[in-house]
Amino acid sequence: MNRNPILKTKRDYKVDSVRVNGATSDIIKAWFRKLDLPEVKAIKPSNRWNIDEAGIMEGQGVNGLVVGSKNRRFVQKKQPGSRVWTSFIEAISALGLPPPPCHI
């Protein structure tokens, strides 16, 4: 690291391998083409929802360090997709209304 000052240790964040492998430019471009369909544009704001999911991976520590560029805040680390997750989901409609709380 002394010979390469562009590198320094960083905290990594885990990204599921299915998510990494599924985020190809062809898949993403196809998704945005679907948003231009008249049927999608005709959906009323009261029926449009933004949903975000976050989760906790059971049995996974968060205190590891990896080496990466000092110009980046985080370094991505691919991991196997065979871990158990507890997920939290939040949603809000295009009108700014939340759904009622529930368990899934």
All heavy atoms as an XYZ file, in Angstrom:
820
protein
N       0.826     -1.184      0.000
C       0.000      0.000      0.000
C       0.872      1.250      0.000
O       0.431      2.269     -0.494
C      -0.970     -0.025      1.164
C      -1.946     -1.180      1.036
S      -3.584     -1.083      1.717
C      -3.743      0.410      2.491
N       2.078      1.160      0.549
C       2.983      2.309      0.497
C       3.406      2.606     -0.937
O       3.602      3.766     -1.298
C       4.224      2.055      1.356
C       3.910      2.079      2.832
O       2.964      2.739      3.246
N       4.679      1.352      3.618
N       3.515      1.567     -1.763
C       3.922      1.763     -3.152
C       2.766      2.248     -4.022
O       2.979      2.758     -5.111
C       4.448      0.446     -3.745
C       5.754     -0.002     -3.119
C       6.224     -1.277     -3.731
N       5.146     -2.263     -3.633
C       5.153     -3.447     -4.217
N       6.172     -3.818     -4.933
N       4.159     -4.276     -4.062
N       1.521      2.069     -3.551
C       0.337      2.446     -4.333
C      -0.549      3.368     -3.501
O      -1.535      2.937     -2.920
C      -0.447      1.198     -4.741
C       0.344      0.315     -5.657
O       0.640      0.702     -6.778
N       0.722     -0.858     -5.174
N      -0.220      4.657     -3.446
C      -0.981      5.576     -2.588
C      -2.432      5.762     -3.017
O      -3.223      6.305     -2.255
C      -0.199      6.889     -2.687
C       0.621      6.773     -3.913
C       0.872      5.312     -4.135
N      -2.800      5.297     -4.212
C      -4.194      5.388     -4.639
C      -5.076      4.371     -3.901
O      -6.292      4.461     -3.918
C      -4.312      5.226     -6.172
C      -5.678      5.688     -6.640
C      -4.058      3.797     -6.595
C      -5.767      5.896     -8.120
N      -4.457      3.403     -3.211
C      -5.194      2.379     -2.479
C      -5.181      2.641     -0.991
O      -4.217      3.168     -0.448
C      -4.581      0.992     -2.749
C      -4.558      0.523     -4.192
C      -3.843     -0.812     -4.282
C      -5.946      0.444     -4.766
N      -6.264      2.251     -0.318
C      -6.303      2.252      1.145
C      -7.381      1.286      1.588
O      -8.212      0.861      0.780
C      -6.517      3.647      1.707
C      -7.897      4.220      1.565
C      -7.961      5.577      2.261
C      -9.387      5.973      2.534
N      -9.464      7.212      3.284
N      -7.397      0.903      2.864
C      -8.395     -0.044      3.345
C      -9.742      0.652      3.480
O      -9.823      1.821      3.837
C      -7.987     -0.646      4.705
O      -7.783      0.406      5.619
C      -6.739     -1.491      4.570
N     -10.793     -0.087      3.170
C     -12.168      0.432      3.214
C     -13.075     -0.625      3.819
O     -12.771     -1.801      3.780
C     -12.680      0.714      1.789
C     -11.859      1.649      0.970
C     -12.338      3.022      1.227
C     -11.608      3.983      0.316
N     -12.131      5.270      0.380
N     -14.192     -0.200      4.314
C     -15.241     -1.139      4.706
C     -15.976     -1.569      3.447
O     -16.286     -0.748      2.589
C     -16.215     -0.481      5.668
C     -15.576     -0.102      6.971
C     -16.521     -0.359      8.123
N     -15.900      0.013      9.374
C     -15.206     -0.833     10.123
N     -15.055     -2.066      9.743
N     -14.673     -0.425     11.249
N     -16.243     -2.860      3.348
C     -16.980     -3.339      2.180
C     -18.471     -3.378      2.510
O     -18.876     -3.273      3.657
C     -16.489     -4.728      1.767
C     -16.787     -5.787      2.808
O     -16.922     -5.436      3.996
O     -16.891     -6.966      2.439
N     -19.275     -3.469      1.483
C     -20.697     -3.731      1.677
C     -21.060     -4.888      0.772
O     -20.566     -5.027     -0.332
C     -21.574     -2.494      1.424
C     -21.582     -1.991      0.000
C     -22.600     -2.351     -0.875
C     -20.593     -1.134     -0.464
C     -22.615     -1.886     -2.172
C     -20.601     -0.664     -1.755
C     -21.613     -1.043     -2.604
O     -21.634     -0.588     -3.894
N     -21.895     -5.760      1.296
C     -22.217     -7.000      0.612
C     -23.354     -6.774     -0.379
O     -24.322     -6.089     -0.089
C     -22.645     -8.072      1.616
C     -21.701     -8.251      2.790
C     -20.436     -8.965      2.389
C     -19.590     -9.381      3.565
N     -18.833     -8.364      4.227
N     -23.203     -7.358     -1.549
C     -24.241     -7.340     -2.566
C     -24.464     -8.782     -2.989
O     -23.512     -9.489     -3.320
C     -23.822     -6.486     -3.790
C     -24.893     -6.522     -4.854
C     -23.530     -5.067     -3.369
N     -25.712     -9.225     -2.946
C     -26.035    -10.595     -3.302
C     -25.593    -10.902     -4.729
O     -25.755    -10.074     -5.630
C     -27.544    -10.821     -3.141
C     -27.894    -12.282     -3.139
O     -27.470    -12.996     -2.218
O     -28.578    -12.716     -4.074
N     -25.048    -12.086     -4.956
C     -24.524    -12.441     -6.278
C     -25.616    -12.424     -7.342
O     -25.354    -12.077     -8.489
C     -23.849    -13.811     -6.233
O     -24.770    -14.818     -5.860
N     -26.856    -12.756     -6.979
C     -27.953    -12.721     -7.951
C     -28.192    -11.295     -8.436
O     -28.421    -11.044     -9.612
C     -29.239    -13.317     -7.333
C     -30.419    -13.173     -8.264
C     -29.016    -14.773     -6.962
N     -28.103    -10.328     -7.524
C     -28.288     -8.926     -7.887
C     -27.157     -8.439     -8.797
O     -27.391     -7.752     -9.783
C     -28.357     -8.070     -6.628
C     -28.564     -6.608     -6.922
C     -28.763     -5.827     -5.674
N     -30.158     -5.963     -5.286
C     -30.718     -5.294     -4.299
N     -30.019     -4.459     -3.584
N     -31.985     -5.451     -4.013
N     -25.924     -8.798     -8.477
C     -24.779     -8.382     -9.299
C     -24.886     -8.976    -10.692
O     -24.736     -8.285    -11.707
C     -23.441     -8.808     -8.638
C     -22.272     -8.560     -9.564
C     -23.239     -8.069     -7.329
N     -25.167    -10.262    -10.766
C     -25.231    -10.941    -12.062
C     -26.462    -10.543    -12.872
O     -26.463    -10.673    -14.093
C     -25.197    -12.451    -11.857
C     -23.905    -12.924    -11.224
O     -22.878    -12.261    -11.315
N     -23.958    -14.059    -10.555
N     -27.509    -10.070    -12.210
C     -28.737     -9.704    -12.908
C     -28.790     -8.264    -13.367
O     -29.740     -7.861    -14.036
N     -27.802     -7.466    -13.043
C     -27.811     -6.044    -13.405
C     -26.993     -5.795    -14.660
O     -26.049     -5.028    -14.666
C     -27.281     -5.205    -12.247
N     -27.378     -6.451    -15.746
C     -26.690     -6.231    -17.016
C     -27.341     -5.063    -17.745
O     -28.505     -4.720    -17.495
C     -26.751     -7.481    -17.906
O     -28.115     -7.729    -18.270
C     -26.179     -8.698    -17.191
N     -26.626     -4.443    -18.663
C     -27.190     -3.303    -19.397
C     -28.390     -3.726    -20.235
O     -29.347     -2.963    -20.382
C     -26.123     -2.639    -20.268
O     -25.607     -3.554    -21.200
N     -28.403     -4.932    -20.773
C     -29.554     -5.397    -21.562
C     -30.811     -5.500    -20.709
O     -31.902     -5.102    -21.128
C     -29.255     -6.755    -22.211
C     -28.204     -6.669    -23.301
O     -28.021     -5.561    -23.869
O     -27.572     -7.704    -23.594
N     -30.679     -6.028    -19.505
C     -31.833     -6.163    -18.600
C     -32.335     -4.788    -18.172
O     -33.538     -4.525    -18.155
C     -31.458     -7.027    -17.381
C     -31.238     -8.473    -17.821
C     -32.517     -6.933    -16.289
C     -30.679     -9.373    -16.748
N     -31.427     -3.890    -17.835
C     -31.816     -2.552    -17.378
C     -32.463     -1.757    -18.516
O     -33.481     -1.079    -18.312
C     -30.596     -1.821    -16.776
C     -30.170     -2.539    -15.485
C     -30.905     -0.356    -16.511
C     -28.852     -2.088    -14.925
N     -31.920     -1.827    -19.716
C     -32.513     -1.126    -20.858
C     -33.913     -1.640    -21.162
O     -34.827     -0.861    -21.452
C     -31.623     -1.273    -22.088
C     -30.359     -0.444    -22.014
C     -29.482     -0.687    -23.235
C     -28.170      0.053    -23.112
N     -27.272     -0.210    -24.244
N     -34.109     -2.960    -21.082
C     -35.441     -3.540    -21.320
C     -36.448     -3.032    -20.282
O     -37.611     -2.768    -20.610
C     -35.363     -5.064    -21.293
N     -36.019     -2.887    -19.034
C     -36.903     -2.379    -17.981
C     -37.367     -0.959    -18.295
O     -38.554     -0.644    -18.198
C     -36.180     -2.423    -16.641
C     -36.890     -1.656    -15.567
C     -36.533     -0.462    -15.043
C     -38.112     -2.009    -14.924
N     -37.442     -0.056    -14.099
C     -38.422     -0.983    -14.006
C     -38.976     -3.097    -15.030
C     -39.547     -1.027    -13.205
C     -40.105     -3.129    -14.221
C     -40.383     -2.101    -13.328
N     -36.460     -0.088    -18.688
C     -36.836      1.295    -18.975
C     -37.697      1.410    -20.236
O     -38.535      2.306    -20.335
C     -35.602      2.197    -19.047
C     -35.111      2.597    -17.690
C     -34.042      1.950    -17.101
C     -35.748      3.599    -16.971
C     -33.602      2.301    -15.835
C     -35.321      3.965    -15.710
C     -34.247      3.315    -15.137
N     -37.542      0.507    -21.173
C     -38.437      0.502    -22.340
C     -39.875      0.193    -21.919
O     -40.825      0.731    -22.484
C     -37.949     -0.511    -23.389
C     -36.802      0.008    -24.247
C     -36.580     -0.857    -25.486
N     -36.163     -2.212    -25.159
C     -34.891     -2.591    -24.944
N     -33.927     -1.708    -25.032
N     -34.613     -3.837    -24.663
N     -40.039     -0.661    -20.918
C     -41.393     -0.985    -20.432
C     -42.077      0.231    -19.816
O     -43.297      0.342    -19.843
C     -41.329     -2.120    -19.409
C     -40.981     -3.453    -20.023
C     -40.928     -4.534    -18.976
C     -40.555     -5.849    -19.605
N     -40.521     -6.944    -18.639
N     -41.312      1.135    -19.240
C     -41.910      2.330    -18.631
C     -42.508      3.276    -19.664
O     -43.329      4.122    -19.314
C     -40.860      3.069    -17.796
C     -40.340      2.330    -16.569
C     -39.285      3.172    -15.879
C     -41.461      1.986    -15.615
N     -42.117      3.165    -20.914
C     -42.648      4.021    -21.977
C     -43.933      3.491    -22.591
O     -44.510      4.137    -23.460
C     -41.599      4.209    -23.083
C     -40.549      5.233    -22.701
O     -40.869      6.126    -21.880
O     -39.425      5.145    -23.217
N     -44.406      2.330    -22.173
C     -45.634      1.764    -22.731
C     -46.843      2.608    -22.313
O     -46.930      3.069    -21.179
C     -45.837      0.329    -22.252
C     -44.802     -0.687    -22.718
C     -45.046     -2.027    -22.039
C     -44.846     -0.842    -24.226
N     -47.813      2.826    -23.236
C     -49.016      3.601    -22.879
C     -49.775      3.000    -21.699
O     -50.345      3.733    -20.890
C     -49.863      3.568    -24.151
C     -48.921      3.218    -25.249
C     -47.816      2.426    -24.640
N     -49.787      1.676    -21.590
C     -50.492      1.023    -20.484
C     -49.871      1.391    -19.142
O     -50.572      1.536    -18.140
C     -50.451     -0.505    -20.649
C     -51.144     -1.011    -21.895
C     -50.230     -1.035    -23.123
O     -49.035     -0.669    -23.017
O     -50.724     -1.387    -24.199
N     -48.572      1.553    -19.105
C     -47.891      1.922    -17.868
C     -48.130      3.399    -17.570
O     -48.401      3.780    -16.426
C     -46.382      1.610    -17.956
C     -45.651      2.126    -16.741
C     -46.164      0.115    -18.130
N     -48.058      4.239    -18.573
C     -48.271      5.675    -18.375
C     -49.698      5.991    -17.936
O     -49.946      7.022    -17.325
C     -47.925      6.436    -19.648
C     -46.424      6.446    -19.926
C     -46.120      7.259    -21.156
C     -44.622      7.343    -21.373
N     -44.262      8.199    -22.507
N     -50.649      5.102    -18.234
C     -52.057      5.324    -17.891
C     -52.387      4.976    -16.436
O     -53.496      5.232    -15.981
C     -52.954      4.513    -18.823
N     -51.451      4.427    -15.705
C     -51.711      4.058    -14.307
C     -51.873      5.321    -13.469
O     -51.046      6.226    -13.515
C     -50.552      3.190    -13.747
C     -50.463      1.883    -14.543
C     -50.753      2.918    -12.262
C     -49.240      1.055    -14.211
N     -52.962      5.389    -12.705
C     -53.250      6.561    -11.885
C     -52.222      6.702    -10.761
O     -51.716      5.708    -10.244
C     -54.637      6.425    -11.265
C     -55.749      6.394    -12.267
C     -57.077      6.180    -11.578
C     -58.191      6.093    -12.598
N     -59.471      5.800    -11.959
N     -51.916      7.953    -10.346
C     -50.963      8.164     -9.243
C     -51.342      7.431     -7.958
O     -50.471      6.987     -7.216
C     -50.966      9.671     -9.043
C     -51.344     10.219    -10.373
C     -52.321      9.216    -10.956
N     -52.642      7.270     -7.710
C     -53.066      6.570     -6.485
C     -52.703      5.085     -6.529
O     -52.697      4.408     -5.499
C     -54.571      6.728     -6.273
O     -55.277      6.190     -7.380
N     -52.417      4.586     -7.715
C     -52.038      3.177     -7.864
C     -50.551      2.994     -8.157
O     -50.128      1.903     -8.507
C     -52.866      2.529     -8.977
C     -54.326      2.434     -8.609
O     -54.661      2.240     -7.448
N     -55.189      2.595     -9.583
N     -49.777      4.051     -8.033
C     -48.321      3.975     -8.228
C     -47.648      3.990     -6.867
O     -47.945      4.846     -6.033
C     -47.812      5.156     -9.054
C     -48.329      5.163    -10.465
C     -47.752      6.327    -11.215
N     -48.430      6.486    -12.482
C     -48.157      7.431    -13.346
N     -47.218      8.326    -13.067
N     -48.801      7.509    -14.475
N     -46.738      3.075     -6.673
C     -46.078      2.937     -5.384
C     -44.574      2.845     -5.560
O     -44.083      2.228     -6.496
C     -46.570      1.677     -4.662
C     -47.996      1.785     -4.250
C     -49.092      1.505     -5.000
C     -48.479      2.251     -3.007
N     -50.222      1.761     -4.299
C     -49.879      2.219     -3.064
C     -47.865      2.687     -1.844
C     -50.677      2.600     -1.991
C     -48.661      3.068     -0.783
C     -50.048      3.022     -0.860
N     -43.853      3.469     -4.645
C     -42.415      3.312     -4.561
C     -42.149      2.453     -3.330
O     -42.592      2.785     -2.231
C     -41.711      4.656     -4.428
C     -40.212      4.520     -4.397
O     -39.662      3.561     -4.943
N     -39.540      5.453     -3.760
N     -41.443      1.353     -3.526
C     -41.192      0.418     -2.439
C     -39.688      0.225     -2.326
O     -38.992      0.051     -3.315
C     -41.898     -0.930     -2.701
C     -43.401     -0.706     -2.821
C     -41.571     -1.935     -1.612
C     -44.177     -1.931     -3.234
N     -39.194      0.262     -1.088
C     -37.780      0.055     -0.838
C     -37.628     -1.064      0.170
O     -38.408     -1.175      1.113
C     -37.133      1.339     -0.314
C     -35.624      1.254     -0.270
O     -35.039      0.430     -1.004
O     -35.016      2.014      0.498
N     -36.633     -1.888     -0.036
C     -36.374     -3.022      0.834
C     -34.958     -2.932      1.364
O     -34.040     -2.577      0.637
C     -36.572     -4.326      0.045
C     -36.215     -5.582      0.787
C     -34.785     -6.032      0.532
O     -34.200     -5.669     -0.489
O     -34.248     -6.747      1.398
N     -34.803     -3.210      2.641
C     -33.482     -3.323      3.245
C     -33.508     -4.580      4.097
O     -34.578     -5.075      4.460
C     -33.170     -2.098      4.100
N     -32.355     -5.102      4.405
C     -32.361     -6.335      5.168
C     -31.129     -6.522      6.019
O     -30.136     -5.811      5.882
N     -31.237     -7.493      6.894
C     -30.140     -7.895      7.762
C     -29.804     -9.337      7.412
O     -30.680    -10.195      7.398
C     -30.545     -7.795      9.240
C     -30.911     -6.369      9.608
C     -29.440     -8.332     10.133
C     -31.528     -6.240     10.987
N     -28.523     -9.588      7.117
C     -28.097    -10.946      6.825
C     -27.713    -11.626      8.131
O     -26.844    -11.143      8.857
C     -26.913    -10.954      5.866
C     -26.509    -12.348      5.455
S     -25.061    -12.399      4.395
C     -25.583    -11.420      3.026
N     -28.370    -12.724      8.434
C     -28.099    -13.432      9.672
C     -26.721    -14.072      9.642
O     -26.309    -14.638      8.634
C     -29.170    -14.491      9.903
C     -30.553    -13.895     10.108
C     -31.621    -14.942     10.280
O     -31.297    -16.106     10.594
O     -32.795    -14.592     10.096
N     -25.987    -13.925     10.741
C     -24.688    -14.553     10.874
C     -23.575    -13.872     10.099
O     -22.516    -14.442      9.907
N     -23.781    -12.640      9.656
C     -22.777    -11.935      8.863
C     -22.232    -10.766      9.657
O     -22.978     -9.880     10.053
C     -23.394    -11.435      7.553
C     -22.428    -10.784      6.610
C     -21.398    -11.759      6.066
O     -21.701    -12.905      5.818
N     -20.188    -11.307      5.891
N     -20.914    -10.724      9.875
C     -20.288     -9.612     10.576
C     -20.142     -8.405      9.661
O     -20.192     -8.521      8.446
N     -19.932     -7.241     10.262
C     -19.784     -6.011      9.477
C     -18.470     -5.305      9.761
O     -18.306     -4.142      9.448
C     -20.963     -5.035      9.749
C     -22.255     -5.619      9.260
C     -21.054     -4.680     11.221
N     -17.519     -6.019     10.345
C     -16.295     -5.345     10.749
C     -15.096     -5.675      9.863
O     -13.964     -5.481     10.268
C     -15.971     -5.666     12.210
C     -15.842     -7.159     12.431
O     -16.144     -7.952     11.550
N     -15.412     -7.538     13.618
N     -15.301     -6.164      8.650
C     -14.189     -6.506      7.775
C     -13.688     -5.307      6.987
O     -14.408     -4.350      6.741
N     -12.419     -5.346      6.620
C     -11.820     -4.311      5.786
C     -11.286     -4.948      4.512
O     -10.844     -6.088      4.514
C     -10.671     -3.608      6.513
C     -11.032     -2.765      7.728
C      -9.771     -2.245      8.390
C     -11.937     -1.614      7.334
N     -11.321     -4.207      3.423
C     -10.767     -4.640      2.147
C      -9.920     -3.498      1.597
O     -10.005     -2.366      2.060
C     -11.870     -5.026      1.129
C     -12.641     -6.233      1.598
C     -12.803     -3.876      0.867
N      -9.090     -3.782      0.594
C      -8.247     -2.758     -0.017
C      -8.935     -2.256     -1.276
O      -9.428     -3.039     -2.084
C      -6.856     -3.328     -0.364
C      -6.021     -2.308     -1.106
C      -6.152     -3.773      0.896
N      -8.990     -0.940     -1.444
C      -9.607     -0.351     -2.626
C      -9.121      1.069     -2.835
O      -8.334      1.604     -2.056
N      -9.599      1.687     -3.890
C      -9.196      3.046     -4.249
C      -9.575      4.038     -3.155
O     -10.667      3.990     -2.612
C      -9.876      3.452     -5.558
O      -9.689      4.831     -5.800
N      -8.680      4.965     -2.856
C      -8.984      5.976     -1.845
C      -9.983      6.995     -2.354
O     -10.541      7.760     -1.595
C      -7.707      6.677     -1.381
C      -7.080      7.587     -2.417
C      -5.894      8.297     -1.818
C      -5.318      9.305     -2.785
N      -4.199     10.024     -2.223
N     -10.258      6.991     -3.655
C     -11.213      7.924     -4.248
C     -12.649      7.430     -4.145
O     -13.568      8.139     -4.511
C     -10.869      8.178     -5.717
C      -9.512      8.830     -5.865
O      -9.106      9.621     -5.027
N      -8.797      8.474     -6.910
N     -12.842      6.211     -3.671
C     -14.192      5.662     -3.532
C     -14.500      5.452     -2.065
O     -13.641      5.053     -1.288
C     -14.307      4.339     -4.281
C     -14.118      4.537     -5.778
C     -14.379      3.268     -6.493
N     -15.761      2.875     -6.234
C     -16.585      2.448     -7.155
N     -16.191      2.346     -8.384
N     -17.814      2.084     -6.854
N     -15.747      5.705     -1.690
C     -16.137      5.583     -0.291
C     -16.276      4.114      0.134
O     -15.936      3.740      1.234
C     -17.453      6.311     -0.079
C     -17.877      6.383      1.353
C     -19.053      7.303      1.528
N     -19.521      7.220      2.900
C     -20.658      7.694      3.316
N     -21.448      8.292      2.467
N     -21.018      7.592      4.562
N     -16.823      3.280     -0.752
C     -17.038      1.870     -0.453
C     -16.418      1.003     -1.537
O     -16.215      1.448     -2.658
C     -18.537      1.538     -0.389
C     -19.246      2.194      0.750
C     -20.030      3.302      0.537
C     -19.128      1.708      2.033
C     -20.688      3.918      1.583
C     -19.790      2.303      3.077
C     -20.569      3.424      2.848
N     -16.164     -0.244     -1.205
C     -15.688     -1.236     -2.150
C     -16.723     -2.349     -2.178
O     -17.106     -2.871     -1.133
C     -14.316     -1.797     -1.723
C     -13.866     -2.884     -2.670
C     -13.288     -0.689     -1.655
N     -17.180     -2.711     -3.353
C     -18.196     -3.746     -3.490
C     -17.548     -5.118     -3.384
O     -16.480     -5.352     -3.945
C     -18.875     -3.590     -4.847
C     -20.138     -4.371     -4.988
C     -20.829     -4.042     -6.296
O     -20.197     -4.022     -7.341
N     -22.105     -3.796     -6.233
N     -18.191     -6.018     -2.651
C     -17.673     -7.362     -2.477
C     -18.790     -8.344     -2.778
O     -19.846     -8.307     -2.147
C     -17.182     -7.546     -1.035
C     -16.647     -8.925     -0.753
C     -16.194     -9.023      0.701
C     -15.756    -10.428      1.042
N     -15.417    -10.552      2.456
N     -18.576     -9.207     -3.770
C     -19.577    -10.200     -4.149
C     -19.548    -11.339     -3.148
O     -18.495    -11.723     -2.657
C     -19.264    -10.711     -5.559
C     -20.321    -11.618     -6.137
C     -19.962    -11.961     -7.564
C     -20.920    -12.960     -8.138
N     -20.578    -13.310     -9.510
N     -20.740    -11.877     -2.839
C     -20.833    -12.966     -1.886
C     -21.813    -14.008     -2.401
O     -22.619    -13.721     -3.279
C     -21.314    -12.437     -0.542
C     -22.731    -11.919     -0.599
C     -23.177    -11.385      0.729
O     -22.371    -11.041      1.558
N     -24.454    -11.320      0.956
N     -21.771    -15.213     -1.880
C     -22.719    -16.241     -2.306
C     -24.143    -15.854     -1.930
O     -24.360    -15.160     -0.947
C     -22.293    -17.489     -1.535
C     -21.089    -17.147     -0.761
C     -20.817    -15.675     -0.900
N     -25.109    -16.301     -2.684
C     -26.508    -15.970     -2.425
C     -27.205    -16.946     -1.515
O     -28.418    -17.072     -1.558
N     -26.481    -17.643     -0.661
C     -27.082    -18.693      0.150
C     -27.223    -18.316      1.622
O     -27.154    -19.164      2.483
C     -26.244    -19.963      0.020
O     -24.932    -19.717      0.470
N     -27.401    -17.054      1.936
C     -27.561    -16.609      3.322
C     -29.031    -16.340      3.627
O     -29.826    -16.080      2.739
C     -26.764    -15.329      3.571
C     -25.300    -15.455      3.339
C     -24.656    -16.101      4.540
N     -23.209    -16.142      4.360
C     -22.379    -16.284      5.352
N     -22.823    -16.396      6.571
N     -21.091    -16.323      5.133
N     -29.369    -16.339      4.902
C     -30.738    -16.066      5.342
C     -30.855    -14.579      5.642
O     -30.028    -14.005      6.341
C     -31.077    -16.899      6.598
C     -32.465    -16.553      7.118
C     -30.980    -18.376      6.278
N     -31.899    -13.945      5.109
C     -32.122    -12.511      5.292
C     -33.397    -12.263      6.080
O     -34.386    -12.969      5.935
C     -32.309    -11.820      3.939
C     -31.053    -11.538      3.221
C     -30.398    -12.362      2.371
C     -30.293    -10.331      3.273
N     -29.263    -11.748      1.892
C     -29.185    -10.499      2.429
C     -30.443     -9.135      3.957
C     -28.234     -9.515      2.247
C     -29.497     -8.153      3.771
C     -28.404     -8.345      2.921
N     -33.386    -11.229      6.885
C     -34.599    -10.663      7.459
C     -34.766     -9.316      6.774
O     -33.871     -8.479      6.809
C     -34.466    -10.475      8.984
O     -34.208    -11.746      9.571
C     -35.731     -9.872      9.559
N     -35.898     -9.124      6.096
C     -36.096     -7.927      5.275
C     -37.063     -6.947      5.907
O     -37.992     -7.333      6.616
C     -36.631     -8.325      3.896
O     -35.686     -9.081      3.201
N     -36.822     -5.669      5.614
C     -37.718     -4.582      6.006
C     -38.154     -3.899      4.726
O     -37.326     -3.565      3.885
C     -36.989     -3.570      6.899
C     -36.368     -4.212      8.107
C     -35.050     -4.646      8.080
C     -37.104     -4.390      9.252
C     -34.476     -5.240      9.182
C     -36.543     -4.979     10.369
C     -35.228     -5.410     10.334
N     -39.447     -3.692      4.584
C     -39.978     -3.085      3.369
C     -40.757     -1.830      3.756
O     -41.559     -1.854      4.686
C     -40.900     -4.064      2.619
C     -40.112     -5.329      2.230
C     -41.501     -3.414      1.389
C     -40.963     -6.430      1.665
N     -40.496     -0.739      3.030
C     -41.292      0.472      3.223
C     -41.814      0.921      1.870
O     -41.186      0.693      0.840
C     -40.482      1.556      3.914
C     -39.202      1.931      3.224
C     -38.383      2.929      4.030
O     -38.913      3.502      5.000
O     -37.224      3.127      3.687
N     -42.988      1.551      1.882
C     -43.619      1.955      0.634
C     -44.337      3.283      0.815
O     -44.716      3.653      1.928
C     -44.618      0.893      0.180
N     -44.517      3.988     -0.316
C     -45.290      5.221     -0.323
C     -45.881      5.384     -1.713
O     -45.277      5.013     -2.717
C     -44.436      6.442      0.088
C     -45.331      7.643      0.379
C     -43.388      6.752     -0.959
C     -44.685      8.695      1.230
N     -47.101      5.898     -1.786
C     -47.748      6.072     -3.085
C     -47.280      7.372     -3.732
O     -46.669      8.221     -3.089
C     -49.270      6.096     -2.921
O     -49.685      7.317     -2.355
N     -47.600      7.528     -5.001
C     -47.251      8.757     -5.723
C     -47.991      9.960     -5.137
O     -47.586     11.094     -5.349
C     -47.559      8.601     -7.209
N     -49.056      9.718     -4.379
C     -49.793     10.797     -3.717
C     -49.204     11.127     -2.352
O     -49.693     12.017     -1.663
C     -51.261     10.416     -3.562
C     -52.038     10.194     -4.864
C     -53.468      9.744     -4.564
C     -52.034     11.450     -5.706
N     -48.179     10.394     -1.925
C     -47.546     10.645     -0.639
C     -48.182      9.905      0.513
O     -47.928     10.228      1.671
N     -49.000      8.901      0.235
C     -49.698      8.156      1.283
C     -48.998      6.827      1.550
O     -48.678      6.099      0.611
C     -51.153      7.900      0.877
C     -51.974      9.152      0.574
C     -53.331      8.768      0.027
C     -52.118      9.995      1.827
N     -48.785      6.483      2.817
C     -48.185      5.171      3.136
C     -49.261      4.106      3.187
O     -50.429      4.374      3.457
C     -47.584      5.396      4.525
C     -48.484      6.399      5.142
C     -48.929      7.314      4.020
N     -48.911      2.848      2.955
C     -49.861      1.757      3.160
C     -49.976      1.459      4.651
O     -49.123      1.882      5.438
C     -49.215      0.578      2.423
C     -47.755      0.855      2.519
C     -47.630      2.358      2.459
N     -50.998      0.736      5.076
C     -51.066      0.394      6.498
C     -49.948     -0.579      6.851
O     -49.528     -1.387      6.024
C     -52.437     -0.290      6.630
C     -52.809     -0.702      5.258
C     -52.138      0.239      4.317
N     -49.419     -0.520      8.086
C     -48.365     -1.454      8.489
C     -48.865     -2.889      8.437
O     -50.037     -3.169      8.704
C     -48.060     -1.050      9.935
C     -48.637      0.310     10.106
C     -49.766      0.428      9.130
N     -47.969     -3.809      8.110
C     -48.355     -5.213      8.037
C     -47.116     -6.105      8.119
O     -46.007     -5.650      7.927
C     -49.136     -5.506      6.767
S     -48.171     -5.306      5.267
N     -47.342     -7.388      8.374
C     -46.314     -8.420      8.322
C     -46.504     -9.188      7.022
O     -47.616     -9.423      6.592
C     -46.474     -9.412      9.477
C     -45.749     -9.001     10.696
N     -46.306     -8.196     11.651
C     -44.486     -9.284     11.124
C     -45.446     -8.018     12.624
N     -44.339     -8.653     12.319
N     -45.406     -9.577      6.416
C     -45.485    -10.393      5.187
C     -45.000    -11.789      5.534
O     -43.968    -11.969      6.111
C     -44.625     -9.792      4.068
C     -45.140     -8.399      3.727
C     -44.622    -10.690      2.844
C     -44.309     -7.662      2.718
